[in-house]
Amino acid sequence: MKSVFTLRAVPLLALVLMTGCEQLGIEDPAKLAAIKEAEGKAIGSACRHALRAIEDCYTLNPKAQKAAVFNGWKEMDEYMRENKLEGVAPVVPRTPVVKPGAEPEEDVKPKAKGGEKAAEKSADKAEAKDSKPKAAAH
């Protein structure tokens, strides 16, 4: 009689314990895969909306799944074409990605509107104001 009870009780006990796995902090591999897939799609669609090339998106997000990023980029591209939407240029400047073992590139200074000539002209005007002769007090 005891053996029949234990044969039925052990699977039932195991079933009860397994239902609480998420509460114990044990991650479900299927849920993690779904989360990574969704994050990759979100990254890809955001890159497309920000007018970034898919290669730039891969470079900026090396830990994201490339297939998911591509699917998100492609879906957003189709959506934007169907609805004739324009992308939004990114406001935050992109920081250069330096690979390990590679030499960092020179610091790139942002140019003022109109390029270097406009900056030179404004500097020349400032110098001209300072060099004007001051009226003598009589």
Secondary structure, DSSP 8 states (H G I E B T S, - for coil): -HHHHHHHHHHHHHHHHHHTTTTTT---HHHHHHHHHHHHHHHHHHHHHTT--HHHHHHH-TTS-HHHHHHHHHHHHHHHHHTT------SS-------TTS----------TTHHHHHHHHHHHHHHHHHS------
